[in-house]
């Protein structure tokens, strides 16, 4: 019978290492409760985990945009107007918190069209509904860019997109 077989599960170094990786609070507790490692080793491991946790908390401001963009607010109206000899189309997308609304107005000769759509905003992406939001970025229909533009896909899954500029 080896020494690791006679230890309780919460005193086994291999299990404690796995806990430190998978669920660090419990791993830290058992690491400090048992004197398997030296005090210096325990402080080093605790310091590394603390730095990783604090660093992860500071790296994102919660809206999917990096913390380098503190001056950027995705809220506002994004506009695109196209005009040619036969038609004129204006697209306005209003982003307000976790919701967006797209208002399209078109004029094709003497015929006018209007449409309104709305959906959800999460982590800098636009989604049509809660289901597509849970599917993630791949199901998004638009993305808010840090340069003050909004890229709106013309069709879900399509690489064709239009870029709208944020109104001042």
N, C-alpha and C positions, 0 to 999 in steps of 0.2 A: 504494500500500500504506500503510495507516494504522499509527500507532505501536502500537496494541493487537494488530495482526496480527503484528508482529515479536516480540512478547513470548512467552515460554514460557507454557503454560497456568497454571502455578503462580505466575506473576508478573502475570497478568491481574487487574486490580482487580475486575472484575465477577464473576469466578469466586471470588475470595477472599471477596467479600461474600456470595455464595451459600453458600460453605463456612462462614462465620461463623454463618449462620442455620441451615443444615441440620446441620452437624457441626462445632460450634464449636472443638473441640481442634485439628483440622487447619487450620481457618480462622485461628485464633490463631497457629499455628506459621508458616504462610505469610505472615501479616501481619507478624510480627516478623522473619522470615528476609529478606524483601525490604524495601527502603527506599522503597516507593511512597508511604507516608504519613509525615507528620512524627511524631517521637517523642511529642509531646503527643497527637496523634490516636490513636496506638497505645495509650497509657496510658489514655485515656478509654474506648476500646472495650473494653480488657481489664477495666477497672473495672466497666463496665456489665454485662459478661458474668459477672464474678465475683459481683456483687451478685445477679444473677438466679439463678445456680446456688445460692448460699448461701441466698437467700430461698426458693427452691423446696424445698430440703432441710429447712428449718425449718417450712414451712407445714403439714406433715402428719406424724403420728406413725406412719404405716404401716398403720393398721387401718381407714382410711376415715373416721375421726372427726377433727375438727380438733384442733390442738394446744391449743386453749382448754379441752379437756375432759380435762386430765391427771389429774384426780381420778376420772374415770369409767372403770370397768372393765366391759366387757360380760359377763364371766364371772359366772355365777350361775344361780339358778333364777327363772324368771318364771312367775307363777301367775294363773289366771283361774278363778273358780268361779261358776257360774250355778245358781240354784235357783228352782223355781217349785212349784206345787201337785202336778205330776205327775212332775217330773224334777229331777235334779241332775247337773251335768257339771262336772268339774274337769280343767283342762288345765295341765300343768306342762311348761315347756320349759327344759331344762338346757343352758346354753351353757358350753363348756369349751374355750378356745383356738379351734381351727379346726373344731370339731365341735359339733353340737347334737343333742339327743334330745328328742322330744315324747312325753309320756306322757298319754294321755287316758283318763279313767275316767268312765263314765256310768251313771246309774241311772234307768231309765224304768219306773216302777211297780215291779214285782218283778223285772224283767229288768236284769241288769248287763252292761256292755260295757267292754272295755279295748282299747286299741290303742297301739302303739309305733311311732314313725317316727324316722329319724335322717337327718342330712345334714351339709353343710359350711357353715362361716362364712367369709366373705371381705369385707373392707372394710365391715363393719357390716351385711351382708346375709346372709340364710339361703337356702341352695340345697339342692335335693333330691339332686343328684348333680354329678359333675365336669362333665358336659356343660352343665347349666344354669348352673353357675358360670362357665364360659367364655363363655356368652352374655351374662352380665352382669346388671345390676340389673333389666332387664325380665323376666328369667326367675326372679327371686327369689321366695320364698314368704313372706318376712318381713324385717323391718328392725329393728335394735336402735337405739333412740332414746337421745339423750344425757340425757333426763329420767328415765331408769331404767325405761322401758317398752319393750315389744317389740310391734310390730304384726305380726300373723300373718295372711296372706291366707287366706280360707276356701277359695278355689280359685285356681289359677295363672291369671293374667290378669284376675282378678276385682278389682273395686274394693271388694268386701265384705271387711272385715277385723275381727279382734278384737284388742283391746289387752290385753296381759298386764302385770302389775306385778311388778317385781323384788322378791323376798323379801329381807328384811333379815337 
